[in-house]
């Protein structure tokens, strides 16, 4: 993947953050697991692209700093999104455990 291109989060629509319309619902949890895996993979790609552009900016090989800033911001926002989903998942798990006690 070219570090100058910025791709949306996997499993989303063109905005990069809204859930895909008409996504197939799975009752065994594999759909949710694949969505989380895709989000983590997308986060890793965004961080790699941001890092590559940051290195190019520091070494003077980058002509357009705008792309580096976009990649850096996208990586930061994606990290916040993944952390928020993780926190909500942990909260839901803890609530289920409280209900069983």
C-alpha positions as CSV (number, residue, x, y, z in Angstrom):
1,X,0.0,0.0,0.0
2,X,1.3,3.4,-1.0
3,X,1.7,5.5,2.2
4,X,0.3,8.5,0.4
5,X,-3.1,7.0,0.0
6,X,-5.5,7.0,2.9
7,X,-8.1,4.2,2.9
8,X,-11.3,4.1,5.0
9,X,-11.8,1.8,7.9
10,X,-12.6,-1.7,6.7
11,X,-16.2,-2.8,6.9
12,X,-17.5,0.8,6.7
13,X,-19.1,3.1,4.1
14,X,-17.3,5.9,2.3
15,X,-17.3,8.2,5.4
16,X,-14.9,5.8,7.1
17,X,-16.9,5.6,10.4
18,X,-20.5,4.7,9.7
19,X,-21.5,1.0,9.7
20,X,-22.1,-0.5,6.3
21,X,-25.7,-0.5,5.3
22,X,-27.1,-4.0,4.7
23,X,-24.3,-5.8,6.4
24,X,-25.1,-9.5,6.9
25,X,-26.0,-10.2,10.6
26,X,-24.4,-13.3,12.0
27,X,-25.8,-15.0,15.1
28,X,-22.6,-17.0,16.0
29,X,-20.5,-13.9,16.6
30,X,-18.1,-14.3,13.7
31,X,-19.4,-11.1,12.1
32,X,-18.6,-9.1,15.1
33,X,-15.2,-10.8,15.5
34,X,-14.3,-10.2,11.8
35,X,-15.4,-6.5,12.2
36,X,-13.1,-6.1,15.2
37,X,-10.2,-7.9,13.4
38,X,-10.8,-5.6,10.4
39,X,-10.8,-2.5,12.6
40,X,-7.5,-3.5,14.3
41,X,-5.9,-4.3,11.0
42,X,-7.1,-1.0,9.6
43,X,-5.6,0.7,12.7
44,X,-2.3,-1.0,12.1
45,X,-2.3,0.1,8.4
46,X,-3.1,3.7,9.4
47,X,-0.4,3.8,11.9
48,X,2.1,2.3,9.5
49,X,1.2,4.9,6.8
50,X,1.4,7.7,9.3
51,X,4.8,6.5,10.5
52,X,6.1,6.2,6.9
53,X,5.0,9.7,6.1
54,X,6.4,11.1,9.3
55,X,9.8,9.6,8.5
56,X,9.6,11.0,5.0
57,X,8.7,14.4,6.5
58,X,11.6,14.4,8.9
59,X,14.2,13.3,6.3
60,X,12.9,16.0,3.8
61,X,11.6,13.5,1.2
62,X,8.0,14.6,1.6
63,X,6.7,17.3,-0.8
64,X,3.2,17.7,0.7
65,X,3.0,17.9,4.5
66,X,-0.8,17.9,4.1
67,X,-0.9,14.1,3.5
68,X,1.3,13.4,6.5
69,X,-1.0,15.4,8.7
70,X,-4.1,13.7,7.3
71,X,-2.6,10.3,7.9
72,X,-1.5,11.2,11.4
73,X,-4.9,12.5,12.3
74,X,-6.7,9.5,10.8
75,X,-4.4,7.1,12.8
76,X,-5.2,9.0,16.0
77,X,-8.9,9.1,15.4
78,X,-9.0,5.4,14.5
79,X,-7.0,4.5,17.7
80,X,-9.5,6.5,19.8
81,X,-12.4,4.7,18.0
82,X,-10.9,1.2,18.6
83,X,-10.1,2.1,22.3
84,X,-13.7,3.3,22.8
85,X,-15.2,0.1,21.3
86,X,-12.8,-2.0,23.5
87,X,-13.9,0.0,26.6
88,X,-17.6,-0.5,25.8
89,X,-17.0,-4.2,25.3
90,X,-15.3,-4.5,28.6
91,X,-18.1,-2.5,30.3
92,X,-20.7,-4.8,28.7
93,X,-18.8,-7.9,29.8
94,X,-18.5,-6.6,33.4
95,X,-22.3,-5.8,33.4
96,X,-23.1,-9.3,32.3
97,X,-20.9,-10.8,35.0
98,X,-22.6,-8.6,37.6
99,X,-26.1,-9.8,36.4
100,X,-25.0,-13.4,36.9
101,X,-23.7,-12.9,40.4
